[in-house]
Amino acid sequence: SKLKKAYPKSDTPKAKSNYNRPIKDISTGRIYANAGLASKYTGLPKDKIIKNCNGDVEKVNKEHKFIYND
């Protein structure tokens, strides 16, 4: 349809918000649906987990380093 041509689907997946993106704990290999679940399981603040995912040089702690899994 004309609409589909006018607005092609982006190849880049848009994040709902950083808090709701799937997160992988690269130290344990465990995947969480979002920062809230990672926070609940690890006891670390959500904001620190998000910063760590964004490549912040500050390590969350020795046991956990996170990256986005999407």
N, C-alpha and C positions, 0 to 999 in steps of 0.2 A: 504494500500500500504506500501511498505518498507520505504518510506520517512516518513509516518505518525508514524511508529513504532520507527524510528530513532530519531525523534523529537517530543516527546509527548507534547501535549498542556499543558501549565503551568496552575495550579489551581489558581495561584495568578494573578489578573489582573494587567497588567503593565500600569503605568501612562504614558500618553503622555508627560506631564510635569506637575509639580505641579500647574502651572498657568492655565492649561486647565482641571483640575479635578473639578468635581462637588463639591460644597461647601455648607454646611448647617450652617446657623446662628442659633445656638442653643438657643439664647435668644428670637428670634422671630419665630423660626420654619421654616423660609423661606429658600428655596433651590435655589442656583444660579448655572448656568452652569459652571462658572469659576470665578477666583479671579477678573478678570476685571469687570464683571457685579456686583459682590459684592462691589467692590470699587466704581463703578459708582453710585450705589444705596445708599451706606452708606457714601461716601465721605472719606473713610479711604484709606491709601496707600496700594496697592496690596502686597507689601513686608511684611507689618505688618500683613495682613490677612493670608498670607502663613505661617509666623512664628507662629501665633496663632494656625493654623491648625496642625502644627507639634508639638504642646504641649509645646510651649514656655511659661514659667511661667508669662511672661509679658502679662498682659491683654491688648487687643486692646483698649477697653474702657468699661465703665460700661454697655452700651447698647448692645454690640455685642461681642460674643465669637463664633469662627468658628471651625468646624471640617470638614474633608473630608467626602463626602457622597457617596463614591464608595467602 
